[in-house]
Amino acid sequence: MHRLLLTILLFTLSSVLTYGQKTITGKILSTTTKDPISYANIGIVNSNVGTISNFDGSFSIVIPKNLSNDTLTFTSLGFFGKAISLDLLESKKEFTVFLKEKVTILKPVIITAKLRKDKLIELGNRTYDGGNYEPDTTYAGRSVALLIDNKNFPKGLSFPVFIKKASLYIFKNNFDSFKFRIRLNKYDSKTGKPGEDLLEKSIVVESDMKFGWLKFDLSQLNFQVKGSFFITFEQLLDLSDRTAIAYGYRDIRRSHPELLINETVIMDGKKEIIQKLTKGGMDLPGTFIGTSYAKSVIENYSCFIRQTSLGEWKKVPTIIAATVSISRQSSNNTEEKLTLPESETH
């Protein structure tokens, strides 16, 4: 009988994290309304130092000594970002960051009288044989991204197309509830990695499901793409959840190390060692995302992960179970609708 394995992708924080560090705390507000900005991304770009703001806009982030002369960046979907030198920020002294809201100018919309049946085309991976789990949660803002490219597009598909909905498979959830934010990212033709955000709206879905497909309705956005793009899912964990995950994983490493095994997989022709948790670890605190590391799936899809807000994207030898549905027409049967920056094709 096939043994169920839960994939764990580990990353190691800098060994100097606990020496000479400083803690930056504060609140993020809208310049216009002075309302708090929930789940804003905060971090040092392309590092493993990053977090997200709480529902009330408050945040706290630990800066290791080796990055104390760097810049702390604040971003949120629908707002202009801001970067502040860490030299200007005092440890444990609260301060307020104001972000200016972006104004989106819509193109003219022509409504057609004739209604057409909306034919959906589903793209992405529905295969899963395990669950992805991240035990190192000192920071926050971890995201997983699935590339939708030429390998996935049906032959003869003409662009642009409208993105209607998306889904992410939850292999097992052991929390009372959990939250994911969906993002769409541009395909960076130079690096092959996720690029800039395409959506300017923060769409968060909260659920108490124990397993199944978590669904995101994007139909009312009338969002168009003209080529390859990434569908990205960002898990929103508060401090208590991150603490529960970290302690649960620490305890199982100490009491049942036999439940952790190493396995070799092939990615881009190279051998990669991944650590896996056997079925006995399924009850750890956290939410497990459905994944597959089958050779046939890896050959057809590419998956990237960044461990923190604004962290560096890295390709991984496992593919998340996620889909996106597209259509040739908008929700309002419009002949023309707002088009955000298009993705680049391969």
N, C-alpha and C positions, 0 to 999 in steps of 0.2 A: 504494500500500500504506500502510495506516495506520501512522503513526510512533508508536513507543512513547515516552511521556513519563513521567518520574518527578517527582512534585510535591514541592517543597521549601517548607516553611513556615518563614520566618525570623523571628527576633525579635532585638532589639538590647539588649544589656546597657547599663546606665548608664555614661556616659562617665567617671564618677568612680570606677569600680570599682577602678582600680589606684592611686588616691591616698588615703592615710589609711585604708586598709582594715585590718581585723584578722581573724585566722584563729582560729576556735573549733574545738577538737578535744576528743574525749571518747569515752565509751562509753555505750550504753543497755542497761539491765538490767531484768529483771523484779523487782519488789519482793518477790514471794513466793518465787520459786525462785532468784533471783540469776543466772539464765541470761541470756545475751545475747539481745537482740531483733533479729533480722535484718530488713533492709529496712524499718525504721521511717522514717516521713516526718518530715523536719526542715526548717523554713524560717520565713520571715516571711510571714504570711498576706497573700494578694492582692498579692504582689510577685514579681519574677523571681529571688528569692534563695531557693533551696531545694535539698535533696539527700536522699539515702537512706542509711541505715546499711549497713555491710558485713555479710557473713554472721556475723562475730564480734561484731556490735553496735557496732563502732567507726565513727567518722565524723569528717569535717573539712569545715568550711564557711567560705567567705570572706564577710565582711560589709563592704560598701562604707561609706565614711564617712558618706554622707547617711542611712544607716539605722542608725547605731551606737547611737542612743538608742531604738530600737524594741524589740520583744519577739520572742524566738526560741521557736517552738512545736514540741513533740515529740508525735507521734501514732503509733499503731500499731493495726491492726485487732485488736479483742479486749481493748484496754487503754484506760484513761482517759488523756486527753491531759494535757500539762503545758506551761505557758508560763513562761518565765524572762526577766526584763529583761536586755538585753545589757549594761547598766551593771554588772551583777553578775558578768559573765563576762570573765575576762582572756584576752587574745590568746595563743595557743600554749601555754596552761597546761591540761593535760588534766583533765577532771572527769567525774564519773559522774552520769547521769540515771536515776532509778528510775521506772518506770511501773507503776501498779497494775492488775492484771488484772481485767476485768469478770466478774461472775458472772451467767449467764443462767438464769432460772428457767423451766422448761418447763411448759406447760399439760398437763393430763391427756390421755393418748392412748388412744383406743379402737380396738382392732384388729378389723377385720371379717373374717369367715371366708370370704366370697365374694371370689374374685380377679377383678379386672377387667382387661381389656386396656388397657394404657397407650397412649392415642392422643396422639401428639405433634403440635403445631402449631408450625411454624418461622416466626419473624418476623425482620425485618431485611433488610439489603442484601447480595446475592450478586454484585453487578455491580462490576467493577473494570477500569480501563483504564490504570492506572499505579501508582506506588508512592510513599507518603509518606516523606520523609526529613528528618531534623533534624540539621543540621551544627553548630549552636551548642550545645555540650555542656559549658560551663563548670560548670553546675550539673546536677542530676539529678532524676528523679522525674516525667518527662514522661508525661502520660496523654492518651488520646483517648477520647471518650465519644459513643455513638450513642443518640439518643432513640428509645425505643419508645413510641409514643403512639396516639391515636385513629386516625391515618392508617394505622397498621400493624395494628391489631386487626381480626380478622375480624368481619363483621356478626353480631350475635346472641351474641357471646362473653359469657359470664357470669363474674363474678369472685367469689371470688378464684381464682387459678390458681397452680400450682406451676412454678417454673423448674427445668428438667431439665438442660440443657446449653447451652453457648455455643461459638462458634468465631470465629476471626479469621484472615483470609487473609494469608499471608506471600507477598508478591510476589517478593521475592528476599532471601536471607540470605547474606552474605559472611563471617560469623563462624563459628568452629568450633562454637559453640553460643550460644544466647540465652535470655533469661528474660522472661516476661510474667506479671504478676499481674492477676487479674480482680477487678473491684469492681462492685457494683451501687449506684447512687446515686439518691436521691430526686429527683423532678422538683420544682423550686422554681417554684411557680405565679406568684410575684411577678417573678422575673427570667427565667424560661424556661431557666435554666441548671441544671447538675447541683448537687444539694444535698448533704445529709448522707449518709454511708455507710449502706447498709442491711445489708450483711453484716458480721458481727463475726469472721470467720475469714479469715486470709490464705491464699489459694490461688494458688500459683505453679507454672507449668508451664515446664520447661526442655526445649529441643529442639535437635537439630542439623540439622533439615530445611533444605533449600535453597529450597523453595517449597511451597505447599500450605496446607491448612486446619489451623490449630493449634486443638486441641479441649480444652475444659474440661468435666469431668464435675461437675455440681452436684446430681445427683439425690439423694444421701444427705443433703443439707442440709434437704430438705423445706421449702424456702423459698417463701413465698407473697407475691404482690403483688396489689393491688386496683385498679390503675390504671396511669397512665403512669410510666415509670422510665427510667433510663439504664443501658446496659451499657457498662462502662468497662474499658479495658485500659491498664495501667501498665507501661512498659518498665523493666526493672531492669538498669542498666548499671554496671559497675565502672569505676574510674578509668582503667584501661588501655584499655578499649573506648572510653570517651569521648574519650580522647586520640587514639586511632587515627582516629576519625571526624573530629575537628576538624582534624588534620593532613592527612587525605585530602582533605577539602573545600577547605582552604587551597591545597593543591598544584594541584587542578584549576582553581581560580579564577585562579591565576597562569599555569599552562601551557596551559589550554584554556578561556579565557573564552567562546569561541563555543558551548560546550556548555550555557551558561546562557541561557535566553530568558525574556522577560516575556510574560504573556498576560492578557487581560482576561476576567473571568467575571462573571456577574450573580448576586448573592446578596441576597435580600429586596428586589429591585427596584433595588439599587444596584450600581455597577460596582466590582469589586475587582481589583487587580493582584496576580497571584501569579507567583512565579519558579519556573521548571521546569528540570529537568535532562534533556537528551535521552538517547537510548539509549546514547550513548557513555560516560555516567557510571555505568552499572549496576554496575561493578566496584569502586566505592568501598567502603571498610570500613563495615559497618553492616547493619541489618536494615530492609528496605523493607516497609511495611504496604500492602496492596492498597487502592486508593482509586479513586473516580470523581468527575469534575467535570461529568458529563453533565447537561444541564438537567433531563431527566426524573427523574433520581435526586435532584438537589438539591431539586426541588419536593416530593418525597415524604418526605425525611428531613432531619434536622438533626444536625450534628456539632459538637462543642466540643473544644477543646484547652486544656490548661494546661501551660505549659512546664517548670514545676518543682513539687516537692512543695509543697502548700498554696498554689500560685500562683492567679492569677485565671483563671477559665474564660472563653474567648473563642470565639465562633462563627466557623467557618471555611467558605470556599466550596469545600469538597471533602468527600466522604462516604466513610468507611472501609467496607471490605467486612467485615461482621461479622453474625452471626446469633445468635439465642437461641431455644431450643425450650421450649415450655410445655405443661402438661397440666392437666386438671381433677382429677387424683388424685395423692396422694403416693406415694412409693416403697414405703411399707409398707402401702398401702391403708388408711390411717387415716381416720377420720371427723373427727378433730380433731387439729391439730398446732400447734406453735409458730408464731406469726405475728409477725414483726418489724414495725416501723413502716410503715404503708402509704403508698404514693405518692399524690400528689394528682392528680386528673384535670384536664384542661383545662376 
